[in-house]
């Protein structure tokens, strides 16, 4: 086929793709319209629907053909699906000497998805700083309740928001932390948003039992997980742990996997001993890992029918709705979970639509349901997605985490929804004062998210300063997936 004929055929293919994406996107959008409580999110919901329609198919060949002709590779269209397709079609038609019914998007039309994402980010985290767009969120330790200087240092170093974990402390401590944060705001002249993270259901080890001569469990060992310890079975099962949510044990079938302590060791259920599960450990750290109480239990292959709102969460919400700018929602898995929280908020406050929701995406079920979660939440109030990399890695497997965090970034950008990149960012710097090489690279990758969360630690102020500088430098080179092509100064 001659080059001109190939270009004409490619134009026809792209026109057909555009028609299919628009039609399928409209269908998806209409199906979700009931969740659009505010018209402000309609454009984001529609673009998300277009993106999902586009990504149903493999477009690698099409990308290469467009690249060959110096046109958009479609690889950066997340925030502007139809506008990018229209721009490519108009340019391709000009190359082919053909006419098209499409019109080239204006500058405003092409970039308005970016503007909407920036506005959504500002609604949650405040206006960007002059030197950087990315925001920094810092988890507060319990000490912050009686250390106003810590909040001042955090704010002065460049934090945009602080996180209070409602799994710890209580209303008196939280109120003191917030008072110190407001004082830091006044002293620095910069707003410091408050995220209060409700705890959700805790699935952890309770009591544990280990052999007297060996504290570490390793590959080949068997672990008994039950409602209570079983001293009479200690000879057969010297490693034992209770579960803080014992009712879920009935839902765990033989062959299901269990991961303990953020994946430090894991195994499959091979049998039952009475009401307890017998887990054959087949993955563990070299030298084994200590079996400890209050460590997370994950069941990555089992759909657990757990209410993400506990009685404690509902009690905490009475305080949270009066003080928080954002609510962190743990263990959210479906759009109904979002609606349940919205119902609790509306029952407590007339201003509930002003309070942001941060959905922590930490299970395969939440990943699958993310489009519906986004529309249900962002359709009614400010909303962000948190990539909770700790639990997510355990649930989907460490080998898939890097791939999945990319997909979550893409999907959120398509909806014009900000993302918080969380878990172990600059962890060694925060804890010990000296970063590893790998975590500096990880932090640079995190700059593609709208916000990055740092955990608590003795050197968190130094980590804020490092992240602030990294954000400023990376912004000169990269915006989301797009290289900005700043002049190189090394050579």
Wavefront OBJ file of the C-alpha trace (Angstrom):
o trace
v 0.000 0.000 0.000
v 1.347 3.449 -0.912
v 2.221 5.860 1.867
v -0.724 8.153 1.006
v -3.153 5.243 0.998
v -1.784 4.036 4.349
v -2.352 7.473 5.867
v -5.910 7.579 4.487
v -6.611 4.134 5.956
v -5.176 5.241 9.286
v -7.440 8.291 9.220
v -10.488 6.083 8.705
v -9.392 3.873 11.604
v -8.960 6.854 13.906
v -12.334 8.316 12.876
v -14.015 4.991 13.675
v -12.223 4.815 17.022
v -13.393 8.330 17.881
v -17.009 7.424 17.050
v -16.816 4.262 19.166
v -15.253 6.036 22.148
v -17.828 8.848 22.039
v -20.789 6.441 21.826
v -19.534 4.054 24.522
v -18.552 6.993 26.723
v -22.032 8.493 26.485
v -23.547 5.153 27.465
v -21.278 4.822 30.498
v -21.869 8.433 31.491
v -25.668 8.109 31.351
v -25.508 4.971 33.495
v -23.663 6.912 36.224
v -25.714 10.106 36.037
v -27.666 9.386 39.248
v -24.442 9.805 41.249
v -23.740 13.266 39.847
v -25.070 15.373 42.688
v -23.214 18.418 41.360
v -22.876 19.467 37.703
v -19.288 20.574 38.391
v -18.049 16.979 38.061
v -20.006 16.115 34.906
v -17.059 16.889 32.611
v -14.728 14.708 34.686
v -17.222 11.842 34.753
v -17.730 12.058 30.988
v -13.991 12.136 30.234
v -13.496 9.154 32.575
v -16.196 7.288 30.637
v -14.427 8.114 27.361
v -11.099 6.941 28.782
v -12.544 3.621 29.941
v -14.080 3.109 26.495
v -10.743 3.847 24.800
v -8.686 1.593 27.061
v -10.871 -1.460 26.423
v -8.698 -2.140 23.360
v -5.010 -2.503 22.572
v -3.794 0.560 20.648
v -0.065 -0.138 20.489
v 0.035 -0.489 16.707
v -2.040 2.662 16.249
v 0.302 4.577 18.524
v 3.343 3.603 16.466
v 1.678 4.576 13.203
v 0.801 8.014 14.577
v 4.301 8.468 15.981
v 5.764 7.656 12.565
v 3.845 10.616 11.156
v 4.941 12.998 13.898
v 1.488 13.069 15.507
v 0.196 12.470 19.021
v 0.843 8.939 20.199
v -2.338 9.128 22.329
v -0.154 8.139 25.258
v -0.853 11.313 27.216
v -4.583 11.827 26.615
v -5.853 10.891 30.095
v -7.286 14.306 30.937
v -8.586 15.123 27.409
v -9.664 12.030 25.492
v -11.895 13.406 22.726
v -9.863 16.602 22.336
v -6.716 14.566 21.702
v -8.457 12.290 19.214
v -9.907 15.313 17.392
v -6.513 17.035 17.214
v -4.900 13.878 15.828
v -7.685 13.371 13.273
v -7.489 16.953 11.974
v -3.699 16.745 11.618
v -3.867 13.319 9.989
v -6.527 14.511 7.526
v -4.261 17.386 6.513
v -1.395 14.930 5.906
v -3.641 12.673 3.831
v -5.160 15.571 1.871
v -8.608 14.475 3.046
v -11.516 16.352 4.622
v -12.916 15.558 8.083
v -15.997 16.602 10.001
v -13.855 17.052 13.132
v -12.668 20.436 14.302
v -9.333 21.096 15.955
v -9.835 21.891 19.662
v -8.969 25.376 20.864
v -6.171 25.844 23.375
v -8.754 26.243 26.149
v -10.642 23.114 25.113
v -7.464 21.048 24.867
v -6.064 22.020 28.264
v -9.238 22.444 30.324
v -8.884 18.953 31.818
v -5.610 20.089 33.387
v -7.345 23.194 34.717
v -10.109 21.101 36.269
v -7.582 18.811 37.944
v -5.706 21.814 39.325
v -8.965 23.284 40.656
v -9.933 19.971 42.280
v -6.502 19.775 43.911
v -6.786 23.339 45.218
v -10.238 22.574 46.667
v -8.681 19.880 48.850
v -5.160 21.098 49.595
v -5.280 24.860 49.040
v -3.580 26.973 46.406
v -0.235 25.788 45.018
v 2.986 27.412 46.091
v 4.793 29.732 43.717
v 7.674 27.286 43.397
v 5.773 24.004 42.975
v 2.408 22.443 42.140
v 2.746 19.214 44.151
v 1.407 19.161 47.704
v 2.955 17.533 50.771
v 0.886 15.731 53.420
v 2.486 14.768 56.746
v 1.217 12.215 59.284
v 1.306 13.610 62.812
v 2.691 11.606 65.747
v 0.953 11.564 69.126
v 3.615 14.013 70.359
v 2.093 16.704 68.132
v -0.686 17.124 70.697
v 1.710 18.761 73.176
v 4.423 20.070 70.853
v 3.277 23.209 68.996
v 6.837 23.780 67.757
v 6.600 20.569 65.716
v 3.559 21.838 63.796
v 5.262 25.180 63.200
v 8.382 23.417 61.847
v 6.280 21.175 59.612
v 4.394 24.141 58.182
v 7.494 26.294 57.769
v 9.335 23.486 55.929
v 6.637 23.381 53.259
v 3.840 20.996 54.285
v 0.419 21.743 52.804
v -1.645 19.360 54.953
v -1.366 17.167 58.019
v -2.934 13.787 58.708
v -4.390 12.714 62.036
v -4.877 8.957 62.378
v -8.040 8.374 64.380
v -6.874 4.847 65.189
v -4.640 6.504 67.792
v -5.136 9.006 70.625
v -8.565 10.596 71.093
v -10.632 13.789 70.760
v -8.645 15.777 73.339
v -5.334 15.034 71.604
v -6.824 15.618 68.156
v -8.204 18.974 69.228
v -4.792 20.019 70.556
v -3.106 18.951 67.286
v -5.594 20.972 65.260
v -5.147 24.025 67.492
v -1.384 23.831 66.980
v -1.926 23.465 63.211
v -4.119 26.571 63.107
v -1.509 28.497 65.080
v 1.151 27.355 62.603
v -1.060 28.590 59.765
v -1.240 32.037 61.275
v 2.489 32.152 61.960
v 3.556 31.051 58.461
v 0.770 32.689 56.462
v 0.071 29.404 54.649
v -3.048 27.236 55.076
v -2.482 23.807 56.593
v -5.344 21.479 55.702
v -6.466 18.802 58.148
v -7.027 15.201 57.003
v -8.563 12.969 59.665
v -8.218 9.292 58.841
v -10.986 7.152 60.375
v -9.656 3.750 61.369
v -12.032 1.330 59.654
v -12.188 -2.358 60.556
v -8.939 -3.668 61.992
v -8.007 -7.156 60.870
v -4.911 -7.900 62.887
v -3.275 -10.528 64.981
v -4.411 -10.460 68.582
v -2.718 -12.764 71.062
v 0.197 -14.799 69.732
v 2.015 -17.909 70.877
v 5.489 -18.991 69.723
v 7.781 -21.873 70.701
v 9.976 -21.194 73.723
v 13.123 -21.963 71.736
v 12.302 -20.133 68.465
v 10.635 -16.751 68.027
v 10.815 -16.577 64.227
v 8.405 -18.254 61.836
v 9.646 -19.245 58.388
v 8.972 -21.222 55.230
v 7.766 -24.719 56.074
v 6.213 -23.763 59.420
v 2.489 -23.941 60.111
v 0.535 -21.193 61.787
v -2.793 -21.684 63.557
v -5.105 -18.659 63.192
v -8.267 -18.765 65.298
v -10.680 -17.046 67.597
v -8.598 -17.957 70.614
v -5.269 -19.587 71.369
v -5.321 -23.384 71.614
v -2.773 -24.537 74.240
v -3.905 -28.143 73.754
v -2.710 -27.968 70.112
v 0.642 -26.359 70.925
v 2.589 -29.550 70.208
v 1.217 -29.778 66.660
v 1.017 -26.020 66.083
v 3.581 -24.143 68.190
v 2.945 -20.930 66.228
v -0.531 -19.544 66.935
v -2.350 -16.216 66.592
v -5.849 -14.963 67.215
v -7.695 -12.692 64.771
v -9.237 -9.390 65.901
v -12.142 -9.893 63.447
v -12.898 -13.555 64.182
v -16.156 -13.670 62.207
v -14.258 -13.480 58.915
v -12.520 -16.792 59.581
v -15.711 -18.604 58.540
v -15.424 -17.050 55.064
v -11.869 -18.265 54.456
v -11.763 -21.443 52.414
v -9.051 -24.030 51.953
v -6.429 -22.816 49.499
v -7.006 -19.130 50.286
v -3.895 -17.093 50.951
v -3.191 -15.154 54.145
v -0.483 -12.494 54.448
v 0.759 -11.317 57.846
v 2.597 -8.176 58.962
v 2.697 -6.258 55.664
v 3.735 -9.368 53.774
v 6.693 -10.309 55.954
v 5.382 -13.849 55.726
v 2.407 -15.507 54.064
v 0.942 -18.855 53.179
v -2.120 -20.807 52.136
v -4.867 -22.360 54.245
v -4.327 -26.125 54.076
v -6.775 -27.343 56.702
v -8.963 -26.501 59.679
v -8.329 -27.467 63.266
v -11.720 -27.010 64.883
v -12.707 -23.375 64.204
v -9.116 -22.332 63.463
v -7.276 -22.114 60.140
v -4.042 -23.994 59.528
v -1.760 -21.868 57.349
v 1.268 -23.424 55.652
v 3.892 -20.667 55.397
v 5.492 -20.669 51.950
v 6.899 -17.142 51.736
v 8.937 -15.356 54.382
v 12.018 -13.251 54.916
v 15.303 -15.124 54.922
v 15.875 -16.194 58.494
v 12.163 -15.956 59.213
v 10.042 -13.220 60.775
v 8.791 -12.616 64.280
v 5.130 -13.390 64.972
v 3.809 -10.376 66.882
v 0.445 -9.115 68.135
v -1.292 -6.139 66.467
v 0.090 -6.929 62.998
v -2.059 -6.751 59.887
v -3.782 -9.790 58.416
v -4.606 -9.642 54.701
v -6.731 -12.085 52.717
v -5.975 -11.108 49.106
v -8.015 -13.827 47.399
v -11.121 -13.572 49.578
v -13.963 -11.047 49.286
v -14.671 -10.057 52.880
v -18.130 -8.658 53.613
v -16.895 -6.081 56.107
v -18.590 -2.772 56.809
v -15.851 -0.146 56.333
v -17.530 1.998 59.004
v -17.210 0.613 62.523
v -19.025 1.833 65.637
v -15.822 3.644 66.625
v -15.712 5.347 63.225
v -19.279 6.598 63.609
v -18.479 7.985 67.048
v -15.307 9.637 65.708
v -17.261 11.232 62.853
v -19.060 13.443 65.380
v -15.702 15.122 66.035
v -14.349 14.843 62.501
v -17.191 16.710 60.750
v -16.635 19.705 63.035
v -12.865 19.959 62.538
v -11.570 18.199 59.426
v -11.102 19.524 55.916
v -10.837 15.953 54.598
v -11.795 12.472 55.796
v -9.554 9.509 55.036
v -11.721 6.460 54.337
v -10.064 3.101 54.979
v -11.158 -0.201 53.434
v -13.520 1.467 50.945
v -14.333 -1.082 48.244
v -17.546 -0.047 46.483
v -19.615 2.983 45.512
v -22.112 1.896 48.182
v -19.361 2.323 50.782
v -18.994 5.927 49.620
v -22.757 6.499 49.801
v -22.808 5.045 53.312
v -20.181 7.533 54.483
v -21.978 10.398 52.744
v -25.151 9.431 54.582
v -23.318 9.539 57.909
v -21.834 12.947 57.050
v -25.128 14.486 55.920
v -26.764 13.338 59.158
v -24.148 15.230 61.150
v -23.468 18.432 59.256
v -25.195 20.775 56.823
v -21.755 21.558 55.346
v -20.930 17.930 54.570
v -20.483 18.625 50.853
v -17.570 20.939 51.706
v -15.681 18.139 53.473
v -13.370 16.203 51.166
v -13.253 12.411 51.012
v -9.949 10.611 50.487
v -10.598 7.008 49.436
v -7.731 4.688 50.375
v -7.408 2.163 47.551
v -5.884 -0.899 49.163
v -7.654 -4.013 47.809
v -8.254 -5.641 44.399
v -11.998 -5.089 44.877
v -11.459 -1.351 45.334
v -9.258 -1.258 42.231
v -11.935 -2.970 40.122
v -14.641 -0.638 41.426
v -12.596 2.562 41.256
v -14.564 4.221 38.405
v -17.830 3.852 40.341
v -16.146 4.948 43.589
v -14.804 8.088 41.894
v -18.169 9.106 40.429
v -20.094 8.455 43.663
v -17.653 10.561 45.690
v -16.505 13.336 43.342
v -20.059 13.692 42.058
v -21.036 15.201 45.397
v -17.992 16.679 47.148
v -14.221 17.259 46.918
v -12.473 13.933 46.443
v -9.028 12.372 46.129
v -7.697 8.863 45.611
v -4.985 7.627 47.967
v -2.745 4.899 46.569
v -2.237 3.017 49.840
v 0.823 1.138 48.621
v 1.383 -0.857 51.816
v -1.837 -2.866 51.907
v -2.224 -2.706 48.124
v 1.128 -4.426 47.588
v 0.184 -7.190 49.999
v -3.255 -7.619 48.429
v -2.293 -7.674 44.738
v 1.286 -8.887 45.094
v 4.503 -6.904 45.272
v 5.320 -7.725 41.639
v 2.198 -5.919 40.408
v 2.381 -2.814 42.592
v 4.416 -0.648 40.205
v 2.073 -1.468 37.324
v -1.051 -0.878 39.388
v -0.007 2.485 40.833
v 0.492 3.677 37.236
v -3.004 2.586 36.263
v -4.515 4.291 39.318
v -2.719 7.515 38.371
v -4.058 7.312 34.805
v -7.644 6.569 35.821
v -7.729 9.383 38.379
v -6.264 11.879 35.909
v -8.934 10.896 33.390
v -11.568 11.868 35.991
v -9.697 15.101 36.861
v -9.332 13.752 40.411
v -6.172 14.333 42.504
v -4.048 11.437 43.776
v -2.163 11.050 47.061
v 0.916 8.823 46.738
v 1.363 7.156 50.129
v 3.408 4.634 52.128
v 7.148 4.633 52.798
v 8.008 7.774 50.831
v 11.519 8.814 51.959
v 11.038 6.373 54.832
v 14.731 6.002 55.691
v 15.226 9.757 55.636
v 12.240 10.224 57.944
v 13.351 7.480 60.341
v 17.145 7.687 60.284
v 18.085 10.978 58.668
v 19.733 9.494 55.557
v 17.746 8.483 52.436
v 18.492 5.451 50.293
v 19.212 5.859 46.595
v 16.098 3.914 45.666
v 13.722 5.971 47.761
v 14.956 9.223 46.226
v 14.065 7.803 42.816
v 10.698 6.658 44.178
v 10.027 10.160 45.503
v 10.854 11.625 42.091
v 8.291 9.272 40.527
v 5.798 10.324 43.206
v 5.983 13.892 41.896
v 3.535 12.829 39.162
v 0.822 12.632 41.832
v -0.879 15.787 43.076
v 0.088 15.076 46.689
v 2.670 12.893 48.443
v 2.278 11.658 52.009
v 5.165 11.380 54.450
v 4.909 9.197 57.515
v 5.787 10.370 61.022
v 9.354 10.164 62.243
v 12.124 12.125 63.977
v 13.474 13.627 60.728
v 10.202 14.421 59.002
v 11.072 18.130 58.669
v 14.203 17.237 56.697
v 12.090 14.946 54.512
v 9.611 17.770 53.816
v 12.469 20.032 52.753
v 13.931 17.301 50.518
v 10.563 16.599 48.922
v 9.907 20.308 48.418
v 13.173 20.683 46.496
v 12.556 17.501 44.522
v 9.089 18.690 43.510
v 10.476 22.007 42.263
v 13.194 20.350 40.196
v 11.002 17.603 38.731
v 8.306 20.124 37.743
v 10.820 21.654 35.345
v 11.213 18.304 33.558
v 7.893 16.496 33.837
v 4.159 17.216 34.115
v 2.268 13.985 34.843
v 3.425 11.679 31.993
v 4.563 14.517 29.729
v 8.229 15.586 29.508
v 8.402 19.400 29.362
v 11.782 19.497 27.548
v 13.480 22.126 29.676
v 16.971 22.896 28.420
v 19.537 20.443 29.799
v 22.272 22.177 31.782
v 24.651 19.319 32.519
v 26.248 19.224 29.069
l 1 2 3 4 5 6 7 8 9 10 11 12 13 14 15 16 17 18 19 20 21 22 23 24 25 26 27 28 29 30 31 32 33 34 35 36 37 38 39 40 41 42 43 44 45 46 47 48 49 50 51 52 53 54 55 56 57 58 59 60 61 62 63 64 65 66 67 68 69 70 71 72 73 74 75 76 77 78 79 80 81 82 83 84 85 86 87 88 89 90 91 92 93 94 95 96 97 98 99 100 101 102 103 104 105 106 107 108 109 110 111 112 113 114 115 116 117 118 119 120 121 122 123 124 125 126 127 128 129 130 131 132 133 134 135 136 137 138 139 140 141 142 143 144 145 146 147 148 149 150 151 152 153 154 155 156 157 158 159 160 161 162 163 164 165 166 167 168 169 170 171 172 173 174 175 176 177 178 179 180 181 182 183 184 185 186 187 188 189 190 191 192 193 194 195 196 197 198 199 200 201 202 203 204 205 206 207 208 209 210 211 212 213 214 215 216 217 218 219 220 221 222 223 224 225 226 227 228 229 230 231 232 233 234 235 236 237 238 239 240 241 242 243 244 245 246 247 248 249 250 251 252 253 254 255 256 257 258 259 260 261 262 263 264 265 266 267 268 269 270 271 272 273 274 275 276 277 278 279 280 281 282 283 284 285 286 287 288 289 290 291 292 293 294 295 296 297 298 299 300 301 302 303 304 305 306 307 308 309 310 311 312 313 314 315 316 317 318 319 320 321 322 323 324 325 326 327 328 329 330 331 332 333 334 335 336 337 338 339 340 341 342 343 344 345 346 347 348 349 350 351 352 353 354 355 356 357 358 359 360 361 362 363 364 365 366 367 368 369 370 371 372 373 374 375 376 377 378 379 380 381 382 383 384 385 386 387 388 389 390 391 392 393 394 395 396 397 398 399 400 401 402 403 404 405 406 407 408 409 410 411 412 413 414 415 416 417 418 419 420 421 422 423 424 425 426 427 428 429 430 431 432 433 434 435 436 437 438 439 440 441 442 443 444 445 446 447 448 449 450 451 452 453 454 455 456 457 458 459 460 461 462 463 464 465 466 467 468 469 470 471 472 473 474 475 476 477 478 479 480 481 482 483 484 485 486 487 488 489 490 491
